[in-house]
Amino acid sequence: MTITQPGYVGKLAVLYDGRGDILPFQQLAERLAVPLRNSSEAGFDQQEAFFLSWRDGCLKLLDKELLKKGGMAVEIGPRQGEQRSWPAPKDGALAKALGRKTKTVVDATTGWGQDSLHIFRMGYELLCMERSPLMAVLLADGFKRLAQEEWMQRLQLEPPRLLVGNAVELLAGLPEPPDCIYLDPMFPPKRKKSALAKKSMVVLRDLLGDDEDKAGLFAAAMQATGKRVVVKSPDYAEPLGGKPSDSFHGKLLRYDVFLKN
């Protein structure tokens, strides 16, 4: 199946380095409807700004700075400071916002999956949604690697399920309302350039832009949830859905909680 994504035209290509089977690279390029480039061929001139390629056993997104340095992949291990046990303790601002009685969570804006995987490791039943076909293939690769982890197999756990498409439509089609819907939309940066911005988020913004339909997504989430919606926001942004029922603060960000009446 080919996924058309006009925003990728001229920006993204699949990169083959001349080693191993070329077929998976061809299939990925066809699926995303982007060119296939071969870096081992004479005349390779890095026409696109971004590339997808398999390196070090995982699918990675590269820009021109990262072509020789590695690349960015969905990181499946716990972040610094997070517990490595499963289920990890439900503490910290995110867990407080999700709620201790919450069992089922839908992450409607999965992105690089870091919050999703933290939620998963805390033992919540998680469904992920991602509208970007590019991020979806990176997430699918990450979840596939997660399934192969020793602790996942020992505990007979399945990675989160991933739905690809417009979250507004996907939320409307849920068979049962989840306890919580989690939103982490991209807000315009406070400054045009920030040395503090993570490389992965800068690249994501360059490729996908800001989420212009945040209000519509919030309304769809409130309609679809069983109990609450949690919105992750930078500390400088106004609450997405008006006055929240509660807010929990982290470093430079907050989690706004909206309870369904």
N, C-alpha and C positions, 0 to 999 in steps of 0.2 A: 504494500500500500504506500503510495506516495503522499506525503503531507506537504501541502503548499503553504509557504510562509513568506509573503512578499517582502517582509522586513529583512530577510536574510540575503536578498539578491545583491550581489556585489560585495557583501560583507563577510560571508562564511563559505568555507570549502572543507571537504574531507581531505586529509593529507595522508598519503601513502609514502613510506620511506624506502620502498623497493625490497623490503624483507618480509618473508612469509606470504601467506595466502592473501591475494588482493581482493577476493570475493567479498568478505565482510565489509571492506571499505567501499566497494562498489554498491553493495546493497544499502549501506548507510547513506551514501550520497544520493542514491535514487529515492530513498524514503524521505529525505529532507528536501529533495529537489534542489540540491546545490552541486557545484562542480566537484570533480575528483581531481586532485593535483598529486603529482608524483615528484617528491623532492629529490629523487635520485636521477631524474632526467635533466639533461642539459636544457637551459633556458627557463628553469623554474625561477620565477621572479616575485613570489609572494604577493600575488595580485590582490588577494583578499586581506582584510584586517584580522580575521579570526579563522582558526582551523580546529577541526576535530580529528583526533588520532588516538590509536591505542598505543600506550607506552606503559612500561612497568606493570603490566598485567591489568591495566584499567583504562577506560575511555577518558581522555583528557581534552579540555578546551585550552587552546593556546592563542596568544596574540603574538605579534612579531618579536616582542621582547622575550617571550618564553619558548620560542622555537627550539633553542638549544639548551634550555634550562629545565625542561620537564613539562610543566603545564598544571592546570587546575582540574581536579576530579572531585566527585562527591566523597567526602571523608566519612568513613563508616565507624571510626573509633571515637570514643568519648573525647570531648574537648577538655582543655586544661581545667582542672578543678572539679570535673564531673566524676561520679563514682563509676567504677568498672564492673560492679556487681549487677546482677539482674534478679528481680527488678531493683533499680537504683532507688534510693530514698526520695520520697516526694517532698523535697524541701526547696527553698529558693523562691524567687518572685514568680517564675513561670508556673511552678506547681501550685502555688497559692492562688494564682489567677485561674488556673484550670479547675480547681476545686477538689477537695479530698473525696467527695462522694461521686465525682465524675468517673465513669468507666469508659465511655466511647467518645473519641475525639475525631473530628475531621479537620485536617489541615488543608484549607482551600487555596493556599498560596505557597506551595512547598518550596519552590526555588532550589537552592543548593541542598536543602534537606537537613540542615543542622539542627534546627528546632524540632523538626519532625522526628529525627532519630533520638534526640534527647527525650521527647515525649514517649517514644516507643520503649526506650530503655527504662523509663520509670514504670512501665507495666501497663500503660493505657492501651486499650484496643484502638488502633489507629488506621484511618483511611486517608490517603494523600491524594490531592488533586493538583494538576499542573497544566496550564494552558499552553505553555511554550513547548513545541515539539523538540526544540534543541535541549532544553532543560530536562524534558521527559526521557530522552535517550541517555543522558548523563545519570539521571536518577535510577533508571532501570538497570544500568550497569552497576551502580553503587549497591542497589538492593540485591542484585545477583551475587555480588561479592560478599554482602552481609550474610546471605543464606549459607555461604560456604564457611563462615567462621566456626571454629571449634565449639564455642559456647552455644551458638545458635543450634548446631546439630545435636549437641549433648542434651540440651533442654527441649529439643524437638519444636523449635519455634519457627514460624514463618515470618518473612519480612513484611513490612506494611504493604497493603494493596495500593496500587497506583492507578488512578483514572486520568486520562489525558483529554483535555477539552476546556471549554469555557466554564469556570466554576459556577457562574450564575445559573447556567442550564443544568449542570451536574447536581448542584444542590437541590434544585427543584425536582429532580428525578430520584432522590434518595428514597429507598423503600421504607425506612424508619428514621425518625429524627434522632440524631446523636445527642448525647448529653451536652457536648460543647463543640462549637465551631471556632477554629483558630484562624485568625487573619494576620498576615504580616505583609501588607502592601508596600510597594516602593513609594516613598514620599520624596518630593523634590528636596535636594540637599540644601542645607542652610547656607552654605557657601558654594560658589561654583567649583572650587577646587579645595580639597581637604586632604592633608597628609595623613589624617586618621582613617580615611575611607579604606576599607579592605579591597585588595586587588580584585577578588572575586565579585564584589558588589559593583565596583566600577565597571568591570567588563560586562556584567549583567545589564547595567543601566545603559551602557553604550549600545548593546545589541538589542535590548527589548524596550528601552525607554521607561518612563514612569507609568504607574497604573493610573490611568485617567478615569477609570470607572469605579473608583473606591467606594463612592456613595452607593452605587447600584449593587456592588458586591456585599456591602454591609447590610443593605435592606434584604437581599436574598438570604444572607446568613441568619438574620433575625427571624425571617419567615420559616427557615428550614430547621433551626435548632430546637432541641427539646427543652433546654434549660438556660443556656448562656452562650454568649459570643465573647471571645477574648480578642482584643486588637492590640498588636504590638506596634508601638509608635516611638519615633525619636522624641526626646524630652521637650524639644522646642515646638512640636506640632500640636495643633488643637485636636481634641478628641474627635474621632471620626464620626461617632454617632451621637454627638451632643454630650450631656453630662452623664458620665458612667455611674454605675452602681457602686463601683469600687475601683481603685487603682493600686498597683503594686510596682514599685520602682526598682530598676536595676541600674547599672552604670550607663549613663547617657541615654536611657530608654525607660519606657514604662509599659505595663500591661493593663489596659483598660478593660474592665469587666462590665458587660451589659446583660442583665438578667431578663429573661422572658417572663412577662406577666402571665 
